[in-house]
Structure formats: structure tokens, C-alpha cells
């Protein structure tokens, strides 16, 4: 009598890990919806931070129905998404890491939204590339709400003038993003970002990560950027 085939230990582990990711997406989505309902706000869009994730994790996220992803590096994102994109035309890819001016053309070829516009030179290069393409890229301005010297972003006191400059260049400015200091209550920074956005007539607020997204939801986030709560802690070895 022929023996029944069984999955190898490695295949079983891969399936288990994939199911864990699918379950994590369901849990986080439910949490976001509940938090938003509790304060009478629309639920923000979940941006899954997929940087450094292996193919198995990406496929699990796609199987969970996720279509909005955030990436930190242009070239790494190409390796992960260039071949997948034709099969998933509803993907939205958002650059959430720093952008060098010499990578602008490549970034605009792949990404739907640049969340990290933070200086005049980058704005001008984006505008020049947009002029050649005949289409304005969607962008967010990164705000350094804590005015940390080691962190990118426009300071709150310089934001209003920078917003006007970006609008004058014809870029598709949608909103603001921030990464609060790790040693300060995030609520202060999320509230400040919301105030700055309202003052400048901007509707998109990308704020909140795995450790503080409930606070961001309560304070009006339209997008939350979540990685480890979905995929598990990244291997930094």
C-alpha cells in the first residue's frame, strides 16, 4: 500500500509562518478599526512596512489582501516589487525612507507616493522629473517634529514656507508624515503634526508605527506604517 505524502518540516514551518502573518494582519486591522470607531474617526489605511522581508512574508501579506506597502530603499524595493507589480495592478507602494536626488527617477518609476520630501533640492529634482513625465508625483513632507539633529525632516517653524514652495513647484502635495523621538510621548508629536497639516490645508497624516499606532489613530492618522506587529521582529544579525 502506497504511503501518504506529507509536507516536509521546512514546508510545514513555512506554512505556519505564513498563516501567522495572515492572522497578524487580521488582528491589526481589527484593532485599527476598533480604535477608530472608539473615537468616531474613519479607520486609517494600513501601510505594511515590507522592508527586509523575505518572499514568503510578502506572499503571505498579499494573500491576506494587503495592497499598500512601505519601503525604505529604492533598489531593495525594486527587487521585491518590480516583478510582482504586473500581477497586482492595485498595489500602492510608498517610499518611507530617505530619497537621494540621484535616485529620484528610479523612485518615481516604482513608487506611487514619496512620503519623505524634506528639502528644497529634492523638491526641485522631483519637479524637474515630473515636468519631463508630464505628471505630478504624489508626495508627503516629512516633518522633524522633535527637531532632532540626526533625523531628516523639515522643522515645524520652517514648514509653512516649505509647503508654499512645494506647491509652487506643482508637486502633488497630499500631507505630512513624522517619526516621533523614541524618548518622548508620541501623542505630543502626532497632535503637532495634525495641527500643522490643518493649518496648511493638508488632509493626509502618515503617523504611527507598531509601538504607537493606537495613539496615532486617536489623533487623526490617515495612514499608519506597521511592520513588526505584522511580520514579527526583523532579523538584524
C-alpha positions in Angstrom: 0.0 0.0 0.0 1.4 3.4 -1.0 2.3 5.7 1.8 0.5 9.1 2.0 2.7 12.1 1.1 3.3 14.6 3.9 4.8 18.0 4.0 8.4 18.3 4.9 9.3 20.0 8.2 10.5 23.1 6.3 7.3 23.3 4.2 5.2 23.0 7.4 7.2 25.7 9.0 6.8 28.0 6.0 3.1 27.4 6.0 2.9 28.1 9.7 4.8 31.3 9.4 2.6 32.4 6.5 -0.5 31.7 8.5 0.9 33.7 11.5 1.4 36.7 9.2 -2.1 36.4 7.8 -3.5 36.2 11.3 -1.5 39.2 12.4 -2.9 41.3 9.5 -6.4 40.3 10.6 -5.7 41.2 14.2 -4.1 44.6 13.4 -6.9 45.5 11.0 -9.5 44.7 13.7 -7.5 46.7 16.3 -7.3 49.7 13.9 -11.0 49.6 13.2 -11.9 49.3 16.8 -9.6 52.2 17.9 -11.0 54.4 15.1 -14.6 53.6 15.9 -14.0 54.4 19.6 -13.1 58.0 18.8 -15.5 58.4 15.9 -12.9 58.7 13.2 -12.5 56.8 9.9 -10.1 53.9 10.1 -6.7 54.9 8.6 -5.1 53.0 5.8 -2.7 50.3 6.9 0.7 50.7 5.2 2.6 47.4 5.7 6.3 48.1 6.1 7.8 45.3 4.0 11.5 46.4 4.1 13.9 43.4 4.5 11.0 40.9 4.4 11.6 37.6 2.5 9.4 36.5 -0.4 7.4 34.1 1.8 6.3 37.0 4.1 5.4 39.2 1.1 3.3 36.5 -0.5 1.6 35.9 2.9 0.8 39.6 3.1 -0.6 39.6 -0.4 -2.7 36.5 0.4 -4.1 38.4 3.4 -5.4 41.0 0.9 -2.8 43.7 1.7 -2.1 46.1 -1.1 -0.4 49.2 0.4 3.2 48.7 1.3 6.0 50.9 2.6 9.6 50.5 1.6 12.8 52.3 2.8 15.2 51.8 -0.1 14.6 52.2 -3.8 16.8 49.4 -5.1 15.7 47.0 -2.4 12.1 47.7 -3.3 12.8 47.1 -7.0 14.0 43.6 -6.2 10.9 42.9 -4.2 8.1 44.5 -6.3 9.1 45.0 -9.9 8.1 41.5 -11.0 5.1 41.3 -8.6 3.5 44.6 -9.8 2.1 43.3 -13.1 0.2 40.6 -11.2 -1.1 43.0 -8.7 -2.2 46.2 -10.5 -3.9 47.5 -7.4 -0.7 47.7 -5.4 0.2 51.1 -3.9 3.9 51.4 -3.0 5.0 54.2 -0.7 8.6 55.3 -0.1 9.0 55.9 3.6 12.8 56.1 3.7 15.2 58.8 2.7 15.4 59.6 -1.0 18.7 60.7 -2.6 18.3 63.1 -5.6 20.2 60.7 -7.9 17.5 58.0 -7.2 14.5 60.2 -8.0 13.9 58.8 -11.5 14.1 55.2 -10.2 11.8 56.1 -7.3 9.2 57.6 -9.5 9.3 54.7 -11.8 8.3 52.4 -9.0 6.6 54.2 -6.1 3.1 55.8 -6.1 3.8 58.1 -3.2 7.0 59.7 -1.8 6.5 60.3 2.0 9.9 61.7 2.8 10.2 65.0 0.9 12.4 67.0 3.3 14.4 69.7 1.4 14.4 72.2 -1.4 16.9 70.4 -3.6 14.9 67.2 -3.6 11.7 69.1 -4.3 13.3 70.8 -7.3 14.6 67.5 -8.7 11.2 65.8 -8.2 9.6 68.8 -10.0 12.0 68.6 -12.9 11.4 64.9 -13.3 7.7 65.4 -13.1 7.9 68.0 -15.8 9.6 65.5 -18.2 7.0 62.9 -17.4 4.1 65.2 -17.6 2.6 64.1 -14.3 3.0 65.4 -10.7 4.2 62.8 -8.2 2.2 62.4 -5.0 4.3 63.5 -2.0 4.2 64.0 1.7 6.5 66.3 3.6 8.5 64.6 6.4 8.4 66.9 9.5 11.0 66.6 12.2 8.6 67.3 15.0 11.2 66.7 17.6 13.8 68.9 15.8 16.4 66.1 16.3 19.7 66.9 14.6 20.3 63.4 13.5 16.9 63.0 11.9 15.7 64.1 8.5 12.7 66.3 8.1 11.5 69.9 7.9 11.3 71.7 11.3 7.8 72.9 12.3 8.9 76.5 12.2 10.1 76.1 8.5 7.1 74.0 7.4 4.7 76.7 6.2 7.2 78.3 3.9 8.3 74.9 2.6 4.7 73.9 1.9 4.3 77.0 -0.2 7.5 76.3 -2.1 6.4 72.7 -2.9 3.0 73.9 -4.1 4.7 76.5 -6.3 6.7 73.7 -8.0 3.5 71.9 -8.9 4.1 68.7 -6.9 1.1 66.7 -5.8 1.4 67.6 -2.1 -1.0 65.5 -0.1 0.1 65.7 3.6 2.7 65.2 6.2 4.5 62.4 7.9 6.6 62.2 11.1 8.6 59.8 13.2 8.5 61.0 16.9 11.6 60.8 19.1 11.8 57.5 20.8 12.1 59.0 24.3 9.1 61.3 24.2 5.4 60.7 24.3 4.3 60.2 20.7 0.9 62.0 21.3 2.6 65.4 21.5 4.2 64.9 18.1 1.1 63.4 16.5 -1.0 66.3 17.8 1.5 68.8 16.5 1.6 67.1 13.0 -2.2 67.3 12.9 -2.2 71.0 13.8 0.4 71.7 11.1 -1.5 69.8 8.5 -4.7 71.6 9.3 -3.0 75.0 9.2 -1.8 74.3 5.7 -4.9 72.7 4.4 -3.4 69.2 4.1 -5.5 66.1 4.6 -3.1 63.2 4.8 -1.3 62.3 8.1 1.1 59.4 7.9 2.0 58.7 11.6 2.1 55.8 13.9 4.1 52.6 13.8 4.0 49.2 15.5 4.6 50.6 19.0 2.3 53.6 18.9 -0.3 53.3 16.2 -3.3 53.4 18.6 -2.3 56.8 19.7 -1.9 57.9 16.1 -5.3 56.6 15.2 -6.9 58.5 18.1 -5.2 61.7 16.9 -6.3 61.6 13.3 -3.8 59.4 11.3 -5.0 58.7 7.8 -2.1 56.2 7.3 -0.3 54.0 9.9 3.0 52.4 9.0 3.3 49.0 10.7 6.0 46.4 10.3 7.0 44.2 13.2 3.4 43.9 14.5 2.6 42.2 11.2 5.7 40.4 10.2 7.5 39.9 13.5 10.7 41.5 14.6 13.3 41.9 11.9 16.5 39.9 12.0 19.2 42.4 12.4 22.1 39.9 12.6 
